[in-house]
Amino acid sequence: MFEHILVAVDFSPAWARLESHLERLRALGCQRLTLVHVLVSGYTQVPEVGHGPHYEKRLEASGAGLRKKGFEVDIEICAGSVTGELQRVARARGAGVILAGSHGHSALRDLFLGNTVLDLARRTDRPLLLAPTDAEVALAAAPVCRPLLATDGSDAAAGAEQAFLRVLPRCRRGVVVAVGRWERRREYAHEQAVLEAHVAALADRAGARGFESVLLGRGRASAEIARVAEEHDVDLVIVGKRGHNPVTDLLLGSTAEAVCRDARRLTLLVPQVS
């Protein structure tokens, strides 16, 4: 999955911080990068589509630096809808993951020249890795090695669970967190037993590698995920989303924006398995 990552490059001031995440992803098996910049016509603050060579030169310079670090790198300049073009290139080149930056209080909005990562998260048919790029978030220097899976045991979580199990062999002991409603609410008492059984089944699938589990009976999901991630020194949060529905239908009822904003670390959004 992480062997080949498509990197969405917007050349904003945040690009340097996004670029700094790439070396860390080698620990997850990343060997190949496809750097993509999408030209959007009609945006007044950048050169028009006809200035593609300007961006191609900048993209090639970034690629050259990454090749020196041992990555296999391709570049592509294209024009049109950012979401549509990123998906098209990912399919054409066989990238397993799309990497995009999220930043500041608006987290997923106002990125890529007016197009939004929120739209990409809604529509993408493959995992989307969101990297915090705002200056106030401290960037870890160490390779990615401590994953956290957020699950509710539903079908929507199956893809995220598969992704978590795939990265476990490359990582330190992972963490699984589930946030329910059973604490002080008898009508949800069955929920705890169901989740405990589901997490136990996941542990069997994980084998000897294993993971820590944290089952919580109350709380706002995104806030609890962030708290557990901080307490366990997690550097990758993995969460599922329901098909191509709006991100407000994300697993655990939390929006992608809330999870990414509260987690303040790499967040992998994995589509529901079809």
TORLO-218887 format. One record per residue (C-alpha): x, y, z. Coordinates in Angstrom, 2 decimals, padded with zeros to 5 digits. Layout:
BEGIN
<rec><x>X</x><y>Y</y><z>Z</z></rec>
...
% end
This chain:
BEGIN
<rec><x>000.00</x><y>000.00</y><z>000.00</z></rec>
<rec><x>002.68</x><y>002.52</y><z>001.00</z></rec>
<rec><x>005.23</x><y>001.28</y><z>-001.53</z></rec>
<rec><x>004.10</x><y>003.89</y><z>-004.06</z></rec>
<rec><x>002.68</x><y>007.20</y><z>-002.81</z></rec>
<rec><x>001.25</x><y>009.99</y><z>-004.94</z></rec>
<rec><x>002.17</x><y>013.33</y><z>-003.38</z></rec>
<rec><x>-000.13</x><y>016.29</y><z>-004.03</z></rec>
<rec><x>002.15</x><y>019.34</y><z>-004.37</z></rec>
<rec><x>000.62</x><y>022.83</y><z>-004.15</z></rec>
<rec><x>003.86</x><y>024.89</y><z>-003.79</z></rec>
<rec><x>002.37</x><y>026.83</y><z>-000.89</z></rec>
<rec><x>004.65</x><y>027.72</y><z>002.05</z></rec>
<rec><x>003.45</x><y>024.47</y><z>003.64</z></rec>
<rec><x>005.03</x><y>022.35</y><z>000.88</z></rec>
<rec><x>008.45</x><y>022.29</y><z>002.59</z></rec>
<rec><x>006.85</x><y>020.84</y><z>005.73</z></rec>
<rec><x>004.90</x><y>018.28</y><z>003.73</z></rec>
<rec><x>008.12</x><y>017.31</y><z>001.93</z></rec>
<rec><x>009.80</x><y>016.72</y><z>005.29</z></rec>
<rec><x>007.32</x><y>013.92</y><z>006.05</z></rec>
<rec><x>008.41</x><y>011.87</y><z>003.04</z></rec>
<rec><x>011.64</x><y>010.49</y><z>004.48</z></rec>
<rec><x>009.71</x><y>009.28</y><z>007.54</z></rec>
<rec><x>007.39</x><y>007.19</y><z>005.34</z></rec>
<rec><x>010.23</x><y>004.98</y><z>004.18</z></rec>
<rec><x>009.72</x><y>002.98</y><z>007.39</z></rec>
<rec><x>006.29</x><y>001.94</y><z>006.07</z></rec>
<rec><x>007.84</x><y>000.58</y><z>002.90</z></rec>
<rec><x>007.66</x><y>003.65</y><z>000.66</z></rec>
<rec><x>010.08</x><y>003.35</y><z>-002.25</z></rec>
<rec><x>008.41</x><y>005.28</y><z>-005.05</z></rec>
<rec><x>006.91</x><y>008.78</y><z>-005.15</z></rec>
<rec><x>004.86</x><y>010.44</y><z>-007.86</z></rec>
<rec><x>004.85</x><y>014.22</y><z>-007.37</z></rec>
<rec><x>001.78</x><y>015.85</y><z>-008.92</z></rec>
<rec><x>000.88</x><y>019.52</y><z>-009.28</z></rec>
<rec><x>-002.52</x><y>020.41</y><z>-010.68</z></rec>
<rec><x>-002.82</x><y>023.70</y><z>-012.56</z></rec>
<rec><x>-006.14</x><y>025.42</y><z>-011.98</z></rec>
<rec><x>-007.15</x><y>028.03</y><z>-014.55</z></rec>
<rec><x>-008.79</x><y>031.25</y><z>-013.45</z></rec>
<rec><x>-007.01</x><y>031.58</y><z>-010.11</z></rec>
<rec><x>-005.57</x><y>035.08</y><z>-010.01</z></rec>
<rec><x>-002.69</x><y>034.57</y><z>-007.58</z></rec>
<rec><x>-000.67</x><y>032.10</y><z>-009.65</z></rec>
<rec><x>000.55</x><y>031.86</y><z>-013.22</z></rec>
<rec><x>-002.10</x><y>030.62</y><z>-015.63</z></rec>
<rec><x>-002.24</x><y>027.13</y><z>-017.05</z></rec>
<rec><x>000.11</x><y>028.20</y><z>-019.85</z></rec>
<rec><x>002.90</x><y>028.58</y><z>-017.29</z></rec>
<rec><x>003.14</x><y>024.83</y><z>-016.77</z></rec>
<rec><x>006.90</x><y>024.74</y><z>-017.52</z></rec>
<rec><x>007.48</x><y>027.04</y><z>-014.52</z></rec>
<rec><x>005.92</x><y>024.49</y><z>-012.20</z></rec>
<rec><x>007.48</x><y>021.55</y><z>-013.99</z></rec>
<rec><x>010.93</x><y>022.98</y><z>-013.28</z></rec>
<rec><x>010.08</x><y>023.43</y><z>-009.60</z></rec>
<rec><x>008.63</x><y>019.94</y><z>-009.38</z></rec>
<rec><x>011.70</x><y>018.43</y><z>-011.05</z></rec>
<rec><x>013.94</x><y>020.22</y><z>-008.55</z></rec>
<rec><x>012.00</x><y>018.65</y><z>-005.68</z></rec>
<rec><x>012.18</x><y>015.28</y><z>-007.39</z></rec>
<rec><x>015.95</x><y>015.52</y><z>-007.84</z></rec>
<rec><x>016.43</x><y>016.08</y><z>-004.13</z></rec>
<rec><x>014.26</x><y>013.10</y><z>-003.26</z></rec>
<rec><x>016.10</x><y>010.86</y><z>-005.74</z></rec>
<rec><x>019.33</x><y>011.68</y><z>-003.93</z></rec>
<rec><x>017.69</x><y>010.31</y><z>-000.79</z></rec>
<rec><x>017.05</x><y>007.00</y><z>-002.54</z></rec>
<rec><x>013.45</x><y>007.35</y><z>-003.71</z></rec>
<rec><x>012.28</x><y>006.45</y><z>-007.19</z></rec>
<rec><x>010.51</x><y>009.64</y><z>-008.31</z></rec>
<rec><x>008.15</x><y>010.52</y><z>-011.15</z></rec>
<rec><x>006.59</x><y>013.93</y><z>-011.70</z></rec>
<rec><x>003.45</x><y>015.05</y><z>-013.47</z></rec>
<rec><x>001.90</x><y>018.44</y><z>-014.21</z></rec>
<rec><x>-001.76</x><y>018.38</y><z>-015.17</z></rec>
<rec><x>-004.69</x><y>020.77</y><z>-015.40</z></rec>
<rec><x>-008.29</x><y>020.57</y><z>-014.28</z></rec>
<rec><x>-010.14</x><y>019.58</y><z>-011.14</z></rec>
<rec><x>-007.63</x><y>018.85</y><z>-008.39</z></rec>
<rec><x>-009.63</x><y>015.96</y><z>-006.97</z></rec>
<rec><x>-010.33</x><y>014.45</y><z>-010.36</z></rec>
<rec><x>-006.76</x><y>014.81</y><z>-011.61</z></rec>
<rec><x>-005.16</x><y>013.38</y><z>-008.48</z></rec>
<rec><x>-007.44</x><y>010.36</y><z>-008.65</z></rec>
<rec><x>-006.79</x><y>009.91</y><z>-012.37</z></rec>
<rec><x>-003.02</x><y>010.02</y><z>-011.97</z></rec>
<rec><x>-003.13</x><y>007.71</y><z>-008.94</z></rec>
<rec><x>-005.07</x><y>005.13</y><z>-010.94</z></rec>
<rec><x>-002.92</x><y>005.50</y><z>-014.06</z></rec>
<rec><x>000.37</x><y>005.14</y><z>-012.18</z></rec>
<rec><x>-000.80</x><y>002.59</y><z>-009.64</z></rec>
<rec><x>-000.20</x><y>004.64</y><z>-006.49</z></rec>
<rec><x>-001.56</x><y>002.93</y><z>-003.39</z></rec>
<rec><x>-001.91</x><y>006.08</y><z>-001.27</z></rec>
<rec><x>-002.47</x><y>009.79</y><z>-001.95</z></rec>
<rec><x>-000.58</x><y>012.15</y><z>000.39</z></rec>
<rec><x>-001.85</x><y>015.69</y><z>000.96</z></rec>
<rec><x>-001.16</x><y>018.41</y><z>003.50</z></rec>
<rec><x>-003.62</x><y>019.80</y><z>006.02</z></rec>
<rec><x>-002.96</x><y>023.00</y><z>007.88</z></rec>
<rec><x>-004.08</x><y>025.51</y><z>010.46</z></rec>
<rec><x>-007.46</x><y>026.13</y><z>011.98</z></rec>
<rec><x>-009.22</x><y>025.40</y><z>008.70</z></rec>
<rec><x>-007.41</x><y>022.02</y><z>008.59</z></rec>
<rec><x>-008.68</x><y>020.57</y><z>005.33</z></rec>
<rec><x>-010.12</x><y>023.62</y><z>003.60</z></rec>
<rec><x>-008.70</x><y>026.31</y><z>001.30</z></rec>
<rec><x>-005.96</x><y>024.06</y><z>-000.04</z></rec>
<rec><x>-004.90</x><y>023.47</y><z>-003.64</z></rec>
<rec><x>-005.90</x><y>026.86</y><z>-005.01</z></rec>
<rec><x>-009.50</x><y>026.83</y><z>-003.83</z></rec>
<rec><x>-010.17</x><y>023.10</y><z>-004.14</z></rec>
<rec><x>-010.38</x><y>021.23</y><z>-000.86</z></rec>
<rec><x>-008.82</x><y>018.14</y><z>000.60</z></rec>
<rec><x>-012.24</x><y>017.61</y><z>002.14</z></rec>
<rec><x>-013.56</x><y>017.03</y><z>-001.38</z></rec>
<rec><x>-010.70</x><y>014.63</y><z>-002.07</z></rec>
<rec><x>-011.46</x><y>012.75</y><z>001.15</z></rec>
<rec><x>-015.09</x><y>012.42</y><z>000.10</z></rec>
<rec><x>-014.38</x><y>011.16</y><z>-003.39</z></rec>
<rec><x>-011.11</x><y>009.24</y><z>-003.38</z></rec>
<rec><x>-011.27</x><y>005.51</y><z>-003.98</z></rec>
<rec><x>-007.96</x><y>004.81</y><z>-002.25</z></rec>
<rec><x>-006.39</x><y>005.66</y><z>001.12</z></rec>
<rec><x>-005.69</x><y>009.36</y><z>001.72</z></rec>
<rec><x>-002.80</x><y>010.24</y><z>004.02</z></rec>
<rec><x>-003.16</x><y>013.69</y><z>005.60</z></rec>
<rec><x>-000.02</x><y>015.32</y><z>006.96</z></rec>
<rec><x>-000.18</x><y>018.32</y><z>009.33</z></rec>
<rec><x>001.76</x><y>021.20</y><z>007.81</z></rec>
<rec><x>000.92</x><y>024.17</y><z>010.03</z></rec>
<rec><x>003.95</x><y>025.68</y><z>011.75</z></rec>
<rec><x>002.62</x><y>025.17</y><z>015.28</z></rec>
<rec><x>002.65</x><y>021.38</y><z>014.95</z></rec>
<rec><x>006.00</x><y>019.88</y><z>015.93</z></rec>
<rec><x>007.24</x><y>017.47</y><z>013.27</z></rec>
<rec><x>008.76</x><y>014.21</y><z>014.45</z></rec>
<rec><x>012.15</x><y>013.41</y><z>013.00</z></rec>
<rec><x>011.99</x><y>009.66</y><z>013.59</z></rec>
<rec><x>010.51</x><y>007.24</y><z>011.04</z></rec>
<rec><x>006.82</x><y>006.42</y><z>011.38</z></rec>
<rec><x>006.63</x><y>003.46</y><z>013.75</z></rec>
<rec><x>003.63</x><y>003.63</y><z>016.14</z></rec>
<rec><x>000.18</x><y>003.25</y><z>014.49</z></rec>
<rec><x>-003.24</x><y>003.71</y><z>016.07</z></rec>
<rec><x>-006.42</x><y>002.21</y><z>014.63</z></rec>
<rec><x>-009.78</x><y>003.78</y><z>015.44</z></rec>
<rec><x>-012.59</x><y>001.27</y><z>014.93</z></rec>
<rec><x>-016.22</x><y>000.73</y><z>015.81</z></rec>
<rec><x>-016.29</x><y>-002.82</y><z>014.47</z></rec>
<rec><x>-018.55</x><y>-001.91</y><z>011.55</z></rec>
<rec><x>-018.12</x><y>-002.75</y><z>007.87</z></rec>
<rec><x>-016.96</x><y>000.84</y><z>007.36</z></rec>
<rec><x>-013.93</x><y>000.11</y><z>009.54</z></rec>
<rec><x>-012.86</x><y>-003.03</y><z>007.66</z></rec>
<rec><x>-010.55</x><y>-001.23</y><z>005.22</z></rec>
<rec><x>-008.86</x><y>000.70</y><z>008.03</z></rec>
<rec><x>-008.44</x><y>-002.51</y><z>010.01</z></rec>
<rec><x>-006.77</x><y>-004.20</y><z>007.03</z></rec>
<rec><x>-004.43</x><y>-001.23</y><z>006.60</z></rec>
<rec><x>-003.52</x><y>-001.33</y><z>010.31</z></rec>
<rec><x>-002.74</x><y>-005.05</y><z>010.18</z></rec>
<rec><x>-000.58</x><y>-004.53</y><z>007.09</z></rec>
<rec><x>001.63</x><y>-001.88</y><z>008.71</z></rec>
<rec><x>001.98</x><y>-003.63</y><z>012.08</z></rec>
<rec><x>004.90</x><y>-005.87</y><z>011.03</z></rec>
<rec><x>006.93</x><y>-002.75</y><z>010.18</z></rec>
<rec><x>006.10</x><y>-000.88</y><z>013.38</z></rec>
<rec><x>006.41</x><y>-000.87</y><z>017.11</z></rec>
<rec><x>003.44</x><y>-002.28</y><z>019.02</z></rec>
<rec><x>000.29</x><y>-000.56</y><z>017.76</z></rec>
<rec><x>-002.82</x><y>000.69</y><z>019.54</z></rec>
<rec><x>-006.51</x><y>000.01</y><z>018.84</z></rec>
<rec><x>-009.08</x><y>002.43</y><z>020.25</z></rec>
<rec><x>-012.87</x><y>002.20</y><z>020.17</z></rec>
<rec><x>-015.22</x><y>004.83</y><z>021.58</z></rec>
<rec><x>-018.72</x><y>003.70</y><z>022.51</z></rec>
<rec><x>-021.70</x><y>004.89</y><z>024.54</z></rec>
<rec><x>-022.16</x><y>002.19</y><z>027.16</z></rec>
<rec><x>-020.84</x><y>004.02</y><z>030.23</z></rec>
<rec><x>-023.80</x><y>005.04</y><z>032.41</z></rec>
<rec><x>-026.25</x><y>004.12</y><z>029.61</z></rec>
<rec><x>-027.78</x><y>000.68</y><z>030.06</z></rec>
<rec><x>-029.40</x><y>000.70</y><z>026.63</z></rec>
<rec><x>-025.92</x><y>000.45</y><z>025.10</z></rec>
<rec><x>-024.57</x><y>-002.22</y><z>027.46</z></rec>
<rec><x>-024.40</x><y>-004.78</y><z>024.63</z></rec>
<rec><x>-022.08</x><y>-002.46</y><z>022.68</z></rec>
<rec><x>-019.16</x><y>-003.11</y><z>025.02</z></rec>
<rec><x>-019.35</x><y>-006.89</y><z>024.62</z></rec>
<rec><x>-019.59</x><y>-006.62</y><z>020.84</z></rec>
<rec><x>-016.55</x><y>-004.34</y><z>020.63</z></rec>
<rec><x>-014.52</x><y>-006.47</y><z>023.02</z></rec>
<rec><x>-015.20</x><y>-009.54</y><z>020.87</z></rec>
<rec><x>-014.35</x><y>-007.65</y><z>017.70</z></rec>
<rec><x>-011.05</x><y>-006.36</y><z>019.08</z></rec>
<rec><x>-010.19</x><y>-009.86</y><z>020.32</z></rec>
<rec><x>-010.76</x><y>-011.18</y><z>016.79</z></rec>
<rec><x>-008.45</x><y>-008.45</y><z>015.46</z></rec>
<rec><x>-005.80</x><y>-009.53</y><z>017.95</z></rec>
<rec><x>-006.03</x><y>-013.08</y><z>016.61</z></rec>
<rec><x>-005.51</x><y>-011.75</y><z>013.08</z></rec>
<rec><x>-002.53</x><y>-009.68</y><z>014.24</z></rec>
<rec><x>-000.80</x><y>-012.76</y><z>015.61</z></rec>
<rec><x>002.34</x><y>-012.51</y><z>017.69</z></rec>
<rec><x>002.87</x><y>-008.84</y><z>016.83</z></rec>
<rec><x>-000.18</x><y>-007.87</y><z>018.83</z></rec>
<rec><x>-001.35</x><y>-004.43</y><z>019.94</z></rec>
<rec><x>-002.61</x><y>-002.52</y><z>022.95</z></rec>
<rec><x>-006.35</x><y>-001.88</y><z>023.12</z></rec>
<rec><x>-008.26</x><y>001.01</y><z>024.66</z></rec>
<rec><x>-012.06</x><y>000.67</y><z>024.85</z></rec>
<rec><x>-013.88</x><y>003.76</y><z>026.06</z></rec>
<rec><x>-017.54</x><y>003.90</y><z>027.04</z></rec>
<rec><x>-018.06</x><y>007.60</y><z>026.47</z></rec>
<rec><x>-016.50</x><y>010.72</y><z>025.00</z></rec>
<rec><x>-016.26</x><y>012.64</y><z>021.72</z></rec>
<rec><x>-014.57</x><y>010.24</y><z>019.36</z></rec>
<rec><x>-012.09</x><y>012.59</y><z>017.69</z></rec>
<rec><x>-011.02</x><y>014.08</y><z>021.03</z></rec>
<rec><x>-010.56</x><y>010.66</y><z>022.62</z></rec>
<rec><x>-008.59</x><y>009.41</y><z>019.61</z></rec>
<rec><x>-006.29</x><y>012.42</y><z>019.92</z></rec>
<rec><x>-005.87</x><y>011.94</y><z>023.66</z></rec>
<rec><x>-005.00</x><y>008.25</y><z>023.33</z></rec>
<rec><x>-002.66</x><y>009.01</y><z>020.43</z></rec>
<rec><x>-000.81</x><y>011.56</y><z>022.56</z></rec>
<rec><x>-000.62</x><y>009.31</y><z>025.62</z></rec>
<rec><x>000.73</x><y>006.38</y><z>023.60</z></rec>
<rec><x>003.15</x><y>008.43</y><z>021.48</z></rec>
<rec><x>001.34</x><y>007.48</y><z>018.27</z></rec>
<rec><x>002.59</x><y>008.93</y><z>014.97</z></rec>
<rec><x>000.00</x><y>007.50</y><z>012.54</z></rec>
<rec><x>-003.78</x><y>007.46</y><z>013.11</z></rec>
<rec><x>-005.76</x><y>005.11</y><z>010.85</z></rec>
<rec><x>-009.51</x><y>005.64</y><z>010.50</z></rec>
<rec><x>-012.15</x><y>004.41</y><z>008.06</z></rec>
<rec><x>-014.76</x><y>006.30</y><z>006.11</z></rec>
<rec><x>-018.02</x><y>005.15</y><z>004.65</z></rec>
<rec><x>-017.68</x><y>004.73</y><z>000.90</z></rec>
<rec><x>-017.91</x><y>008.00</y><z>-001.01</z></rec>
<rec><x>-020.43</x><y>009.63</y><z>001.32</z></rec>
<rec><x>-019.74</x><y>013.06</y><z>002.82</z></rec>
<rec><x>-017.01</x><y>012.96</y><z>005.42</z></rec>
<rec><x>-019.55</x><y>013.83</y><z>008.10</z></rec>
<rec><x>-020.44</x><y>010.13</y><z>007.83</z></rec>
<rec><x>-016.93</x><y>009.10</y><z>008.85</z></rec>
<rec><x>-016.42</x><y>006.20</y><z>011.17</z></rec>
<rec><x>-017.23</x><y>006.99</y><z>014.82</z></rec>
<rec><x>-019.30</x><y>009.99</y><z>013.74</z></rec>
<rec><x>-016.27</x><y>012.29</y><z>013.63</z></rec>
<rec><x>-015.44</x><y>014.32</y><z>010.56</z></rec>
<rec><x>-012.11</x><y>013.90</y><z>008.84</z></rec>
<rec><x>-011.41</x><y>017.51</y><z>009.71</z></rec>
<rec><x>-011.97</x><y>016.90</y><z>013.42</z></rec>
<rec><x>-009.85</x><y>013.77</y><z>013.50</z></rec>
<rec><x>-006.98</x><y>015.43</y><z>011.64</z></rec>
<rec><x>-007.17</x><y>018.66</y><z>013.62</z></rec>
<rec><x>-007.37</x><y>016.96</y><z>017.00</z></rec>
<rec><x>-004.84</x><y>014.21</y><z>016.26</z></rec>
<rec><x>-002.15</x><y>016.67</y><z>015.09</z></rec>
<rec><x>-000.24</x><y>013.86</y><z>013.40</z></rec>
<rec><x>-000.32</x><y>011.79</y><z>010.23</z></rec>
<rec><x>-003.86</x><y>010.52</y><z>009.62</z></rec>
<rec><x>-004.76</x><y>007.81</y><z>007.11</z></rec>
<rec><x>-008.36</x><y>007.82</y><z>005.86</z></rec>
<rec><x>-009.26</x><y>004.45</y><z>004.36</z></rec>
<rec><x>-012.37</x><y>003.95</y><z>002.18</z></rec>
<rec><x>-014.90</x><y>001.28</y><z>003.02</z></rec>
<rec><x>-014.09</x><y>-002.07</y><z>001.42</z></rec>
<rec><x>-016.49</x><y>-002.64</y><z>-001.48</z></rec>
% end
